[in-house]
């Protein structure tokens, strides 16, 4: 199986646009129930899921991203890779609870490993392939014990999981880093994170109903044609407390099966924030295609492409909402200004344009691509 992953959506190709479109009817709001215990204490939330782009939560994804967030020293991008302030909040929480884990003890070694091999940061996506902490834990244990041999899996599914891990941790040094990181995370989960996560599901559970309403009854029906025509017709949205303006998008098993990790706000008043990040993520393929076509290999190697994609995707998400869900456009602009550490002013869209500059030619091309996709080819 060929696996593609990107933090900003699919690599775009005009030839893969679907010609058909069927906007799904608005969904009933999710029926919330309290978190229940699954196997080995795994927490699950029981919901009546919408079948098209349902909203879910997964403890293993949250734990994994939590670990990377605590290791992150991200200061190179305007919109940080994790929610601004998340790491400090968790450190304060642990200090108040008088909790010290192996992740705390090993954090300098783990950060040094990331510094020496920045490609390890791509492994943030690895957790998206797994459905539970138990499954992820078991696969990593076999992977480490077998020295990264995918054939060591006892079932085809586990062999596939080991192949995924091998893509991220291909060398002996990589696997040593994974072993230290994973063992530190399991200790983190046992000592406090699982109970914290369960508490957050209870506290934030009612917010999911409001998020569902914004997503399924307002935004998704209006952008479903765009999603269909960009081979993003369906997938899962995973709410994660560690994330902010940068989501995580993974495509596996076919172009219509995606996982997009997005922020999990604490308040119902912020329920539109995950939808803003969806708009940001699903337009990333268009921006990627445009940037790739307009810069040289030398510019790509110099990092020009990465900067253009980051800025262009923020602007592309706004263009999508301006065209299809205009009532969310100002809120999107304010959200990404705050994500960048800025205070929104009276004209948030104009301010966003000034803070995330894109050439007129590129902006025009992004807008035309969105219009073309929405109209179908």
C-alpha positions as CSV (number, residue, x, y, z in Angstrom):
1,X,0.0,0.0,0.0
2,X,1.3,3.4,-0.9
3,X,0.9,5.8,2.0
4,X,0.8,9.6,1.5
5,X,0.9,12.1,4.3
6,X,1.0,15.8,4.6
7,X,0.4,18.4,7.3
8,X,-1.6,20.5,4.8
9,X,-3.6,18.0,2.8
10,X,-3.2,16.1,-0.5
11,X,-0.8,16.9,-3.3
12,X,-2.9,18.4,-5.9
13,X,-3.3,17.3,-9.6
14,X,-6.0,18.7,-11.8
15,X,-6.4,15.4,-13.6
16,X,-7.8,13.7,-10.5
17,X,-10.7,16.0,-10.0
18,X,-14.0,14.1,-9.6
19,X,-16.7,15.2,-12.0
20,X,-19.6,14.2,-9.9
21,X,-21.0,16.0,-6.9
22,X,-23.6,15.1,-4.3
23,X,-23.8,17.4,-1.2
24,X,-25.0,15.3,1.7
25,X,-28.0,16.5,3.7
26,X,-27.4,18.2,7.0
27,X,-26.7,15.7,9.8
28,X,-28.5,15.4,13.1
29,X,-26.5,16.6,16.0
30,X,-24.4,14.0,17.7
31,X,-26.0,12.3,20.7
32,X,-23.5,12.6,23.6
33,X,-22.9,10.1,26.3
34,X,-20.3,10.2,29.1
35,X,-16.9,8.6,28.3
36,X,-16.8,4.9,29.0
37,X,-13.9,2.6,29.7
38,X,-12.6,0.4,26.9
39,X,-10.0,-2.3,26.9
40,X,-7.0,-1.8,29.2
41,X,-8.6,1.5,30.5
42,X,-8.8,2.9,27.0
43,X,-11.3,5.7,27.0
44,X,-13.9,5.9,24.3
45,X,-16.7,8.3,23.7
46,X,-20.0,6.8,22.5
47,X,-21.7,8.8,19.8
48,X,-24.1,8.5,17.0
49,X,-21.7,9.3,14.2
50,X,-22.4,11.2,11.0
51,X,-21.2,8.9,8.2
52,X,-19.7,11.7,6.1
53,X,-16.7,13.3,7.8
54,X,-17.7,12.4,11.4
55,X,-16.0,14.0,14.4
56,X,-14.2,11.7,16.8
57,X,-11.5,11.6,19.5
58,X,-8.7,9.1,20.0
59,X,-6.6,8.9,23.1
60,X,-3.6,7.4,21.3
61,X,-3.4,10.3,18.9
62,X,-3.8,12.9,21.7
63,X,-1.1,11.2,23.7
64,X,1.4,11.0,20.8
65,X,0.8,14.6,19.8
66,X,1.1,15.6,23.4
67,X,4.5,14.1,23.6
68,X,5.7,15.9,20.5
69,X,4.2,19.1,21.8
70,X,6.2,18.9,25.0
71,X,9.4,18.3,23.0
72,X,8.7,21.0,20.5
73,X,10.7,24.2,20.5
74,X,8.9,25.4,17.4
75,X,9.6,29.1,16.8
76,X,10.4,29.1,13.1
77,X,6.8,29.4,11.8
78,X,4.3,32.1,12.2
79,X,1.6,29.6,13.1
80,X,3.2,27.1,15.5
81,X,2.9,23.4,15.0
82,X,1.0,23.1,18.3
83,X,-1.6,25.2,20.1
84,X,0.1,28.3,21.5
85,X,0.4,27.9,25.2
86,X,-0.4,24.1,25.3
87,X,3.1,23.1,26.6
88,X,3.2,25.6,29.3
89,X,-0.4,24.7,30.5
90,X,0.6,21.0,30.7
91,X,3.8,21.8,32.6
92,X,1.9,23.9,35.1
93,X,-0.7,21.1,35.5
94,X,2.0,18.5,36.1
95,X,3.7,20.7,38.6
96,X,0.5,21.4,40.5
97,X,-0.2,17.7,40.6
98,X,3.4,17.0,41.7
99,X,3.8,14.6,38.8
100,X,7.2,13.7,37.4
101,X,7.4,11.1,34.5
102,X,10.0,9.5,32.4
103,X,9.2,12.0,29.6
104,X,10.3,14.8,32.0
105,X,13.5,12.9,32.8
106,X,14.3,12.1,29.2
107,X,13.2,15.3,27.5
108,X,16.7,16.7,26.9
109,X,17.8,13.5,25.2
110,X,14.7,13.4,23.1
111,X,15.0,17.0,22.0
112,X,18.6,16.4,21.1
113,X,17.5,13.5,18.9
114,X,15.0,15.7,17.1
115,X,17.6,18.4,16.7
116,X,20.1,15.9,15.2
117,X,17.5,14.3,12.9
118,X,14.7,16.8,12.1
119,X,13.0,14.1,10.0
120,X,11.9,12.4,13.1
121,X,9.3,15.2,13.5
122,X,7.4,13.6,10.6
123,X,6.6,10.7,13.0
124,X,3.9,13.0,14.5
125,X,1.7,11.4,11.8
126,X,2.4,7.8,12.9
127,X,-0.3,7.7,15.6
128,X,-3.0,8.5,13.0
129,X,-2.6,5.0,11.7
130,X,-3.7,3.4,15.0
131,X,-7.1,3.2,16.6
132,X,-6.0,2.8,20.3
133,X,-3.2,3.1,22.7
134,X,-3.1,-0.7,23.1
135,X,-2.7,-1.3,19.4
136,X,0.0,1.4,19.0
137,X,1.8,0.1,22.1
138,X,1.8,-3.5,20.9
139,X,3.0,-2.6,17.4
140,X,5.9,-0.4,18.8
141,X,7.0,-3.2,21.2
142,X,7.2,-5.7,18.3
143,X,8.9,-3.2,16.0
144,X,11.6,-2.5,18.6
145,X,12.1,-6.1,19.6
146,X,12.4,-7.2,15.9
147,X,14.9,-4.4,15.2
148,X,12.4,-2.8,12.7
149,X,11.5,-5.9,10.7
150,X,8.0,-5.5,9.3
151,X,7.7,-9.3,8.7
152,X,7.8,-9.8,12.5
153,X,4.1,-8.9,12.7
154,X,1.9,-11.9,13.6
155,X,-1.0,-10.7,11.4
156,X,-1.3,-8.9,8.1
157,X,-2.6,-5.8,10.0
158,X,0.3,-5.8,12.4
159,X,2.8,-6.3,9.5
160,X,1.3,-3.2,7.9
161,X,1.6,-1.3,11.1
162,X,5.3,-2.3,11.4
163,X,5.8,-1.1,7.8
164,X,4.4,2.2,8.7
165,X,6.8,2.5,11.7
166,X,9.7,1.5,9.4
167,X,8.9,4.4,7.1
168,X,9.4,6.8,10.0
169,X,12.1,5.0,12.0
170,X,14.4,3.4,9.4
171,X,17.7,3.4,11.1
172,X,19.1,1.9,14.3
173,X,19.4,5.4,15.8
174,X,15.8,6.3,14.8
175,X,14.6,3.1,16.6
176,X,16.6,3.9,19.7
177,X,14.9,7.3,19.8
178,X,11.5,5.7,19.3
179,X,12.1,3.3,22.1
180,X,13.0,6.1,24.5
181,X,10.1,8.3,23.4
182,X,7.5,5.5,23.5
183,X,8.6,4.2,27.0
184,X,8.5,7.8,28.2
185,X,5.0,8.3,26.8
186,X,3.7,5.0,28.4
187,X,4.9,6.3,31.7
188,X,3.3,9.7,31.1
189,X,0.0,8.0,30.3
190,X,0.1,5.7,33.3
191,X,1.0,8.4,35.9
192,X,-1.5,11.0,34.9
193,X,-2.3,11.5,31.2
194,X,-5.0,8.9,30.9
195,X,-6.9,10.3,33.9
196,X,-6.4,13.8,32.5
197,X,-7.6,12.8,29.1
198,X,-10.7,11.1,30.6
199,X,-11.5,14.3,32.5
200,X,-11.1,16.4,29.4
201,X,-13.5,14.2,27.5
202,X,-16.1,14.8,30.2
203,X,-15.4,18.5,30.4
204,X,-15.3,19.1,26.6
205,X,-17.8,16.5,25.6
206,X,-20.7,19.0,25.4
207,X,-18.6,21.2,23.1
208,X,-18.5,18.4,20.5
209,X,-22.3,18.8,20.0
210,X,-21.8,22.5,19.1
211,X,-18.8,21.7,16.8
212,X,-21.0,19.1,15.1
213,X,-23.6,21.7,14.5
214,X,-21.2,24.2,12.9
215,X,-19.5,21.5,10.8
216,X,-22.4,19.2,9.7
217,X,-25.2,21.7,9.5
218,X,-23.4,24.8,8.2
219,X,-19.9,24.3,6.7
220,X,-19.7,20.7,5.4
221,X,-22.8,20.8,3.2
222,X,-21.4,24.0,1.5
223,X,-17.9,22.7,0.9
224,X,-18.8,19.0,0.2
225,X,-18.7,19.7,-3.6
226,X,-15.2,21.1,-3.2
227,X,-14.2,18.0,-1.1
228,X,-15.7,15.6,-3.6
229,X,-13.9,17.3,-6.5
230,X,-10.5,17.2,-4.7
231,X,-10.8,13.5,-3.9
232,X,-11.5,14.4,-0.2
233,X,-15.1,13.2,-0.2
234,X,-14.9,11.5,3.2
235,X,-12.7,10.8,6.2
236,X,-12.5,11.3,10.0
237,X,-12.0,14.5,11.9
238,X,-10.1,13.9,15.1
239,X,-10.3,16.6,17.8
240,X,-7.0,16.9,19.7
241,X,-6.3,19.4,22.6
242,X,-2.6,19.8,21.6
243,X,-3.3,21.3,18.2
244,X,-4.0,24.8,17.0
245,X,-3.9,26.4,13.6
246,X,-1.8,23.7,12.1
247,X,-3.8,20.5,11.7
248,X,-2.4,17.1,10.7
249,X,-3.7,15.4,7.6
250,X,-3.1,11.8,6.6
251,X,-4.4,9.9,3.6
252,X,-4.3,6.1,3.6
253,X,-6.1,3.3,1.7
254,X,-7.4,5.5,-1.1
255,X,-8.0,9.1,-1.9
256,X,-11.4,9.2,-0.2
257,X,-10.2,7.9,3.2
258,X,-8.5,10.6,5.2
259,X,-7.8,11.5,8.8
260,X,-7.6,15.1,9.7
261,X,-6.6,16.0,13.3
262,X,-7.9,19.4,14.3
263,X,-8.1,21.5,17.6
264,X,-10.4,20.5,20.4
265,X,-11.5,23.8,22.1
266,X,-12.7,23.9,25.7
267,X,-15.6,26.2,25.2
268,X,-18.7,26.0,23.0
269,X,-18.1,29.6,22.1
270,X,-15.0,28.5,20.2
271,X,-16.8,25.7,18.3
272,X,-16.0,27.1,14.9
273,X,-12.2,26.9,15.5
274,X,-11.9,23.2,14.4
275,X,-13.9,24.1,11.2
276,X,-11.4,26.9,10.4
277,X,-8.6,24.4,10.6
278,X,-10.5,22.0,8.3
279,X,-10.7,24.8,5.7
280,X,-7.0,25.4,6.1
281,X,-6.2,21.7,5.7
282,X,-8.4,20.8,2.7
283,X,-7.0,23.7,0.6
284,X,-3.4,22.7,1.2
285,X,-3.2,20.5,-1.9
286,X,-4.1,23.4,-4.2
287,X,-1.4,25.6,-2.6
288,X,1.1,22.8,-2.8
289,X,0.5,22.3,-6.5
290,X,0.7,26.1,-7.3
291,X,3.9,26.5,-5.3
292,X,5.6,23.4,-6.8
293,X,4.8,24.7,-10.3
294,X,6.2,28.2,-9.7
295,X,9.5,27.7,-7.9
296,X,12.8,26.1,-8.9
297,X,14.3,23.0,-7.3
298,X,17.0,25.3,-5.8
299,X,14.3,27.5,-4.2
300,X,12.6,24.3,-2.8
301,X,15.9,23.1,-1.3
302,X,16.4,26.6,0.2
303,X,13.1,26.4,2.0
304,X,11.3,29.0,-0.1
305,X,8.6,26.4,-1.0
306,X,7.8,25.6,2.7
307,X,7.4,29.2,3.6
308,X,5.1,29.9,0.6
309,X,3.0,26.8,1.4
310,X,2.6,27.8,5.0
311,X,1.5,31.4,4.2
312,X,-0.5,30.4,1.1
313,X,-2.5,27.8,2.9
314,X,-3.6,30.3,5.6
315,X,-4.8,32.6,2.8
316,X,-6.4,29.7,0.8
317,X,-8.5,28.6,3.8
318,X,-9.9,32.2,4.0
319,X,-10.6,32.3,0.3
320,X,-12.5,29.0,0.5
321,X,-14.7,30.3,3.3
322,X,-15.2,33.7,1.7
323,X,-16.6,31.9,-1.4
324,X,-18.6,29.2,0.3
325,X,-19.2,30.0,3.9
326,X,-18.8,33.7,4.2
327,X,-20.3,34.0,7.7
328,X,-17.2,32.2,9.0
329,X,-14.6,34.3,7.1
330,X,-14.0,37.0,9.8
331,X,-13.8,34.4,12.5
332,X,-11.2,32.5,10.5
333,X,-9.1,35.6,10.1
334,X,-9.3,36.4,13.8
335,X,-8.4,32.8,14.7
336,X,-5.3,32.7,12.5
337,X,-4.1,36.1,13.7
338,X,-4.4,34.9,17.3
339,X,-2.7,31.6,16.3
340,X,0.2,33.8,15.1
341,X,0.4,35.6,18.5
342,X,-1.3,38.8,17.2
343,X,-4.3,40.8,18.4
344,X,-7.1,41.0,15.8
345,X,-8.2,44.5,14.8
346,X,-11.4,45.9,13.4
347,X,-10.7,44.6,9.9
348,X,-9.3,41.0,10.5
349,X,-9.3,39.9,6.9
350,X,-7.2,42.9,5.8
351,X,-5.0,42.4,8.8
352,X,-4.5,38.7,7.9
353,X,-3.6,39.7,4.3
354,X,-0.9,42.0,5.7
355,X,0.5,39.5,8.2
356,X,0.5,36.6,5.7
357,X,1.5,38.2,2.4
358,X,1.0,36.4,-0.8
359,X,1.7,37.8,-4.3
360,X,-1.3,39.0,-6.2
361,X,-0.6,36.4,-8.9
362,X,-0.5,33.5,-6.5
363,X,-3.6,34.7,-4.6
364,X,-5.5,35.0,-7.9
365,X,-4.4,31.5,-9.0
366,X,-5.5,30.0,-5.6
367,X,-8.9,31.7,-6.0
368,X,-9.3,30.5,-9.5
369,X,-8.5,27.0,-8.6
370,X,-11.1,27.0,-5.8
371,X,-13.7,28.3,-8.2
372,X,-12.7,25.7,-10.8
373,X,-12.9,22.9,-8.3
374,X,-16.2,24.0,-6.9
375,X,-17.7,24.3,-10.4
376,X,-16.2,20.9,-11.5
377,X,-14.2,20.3,-14.7
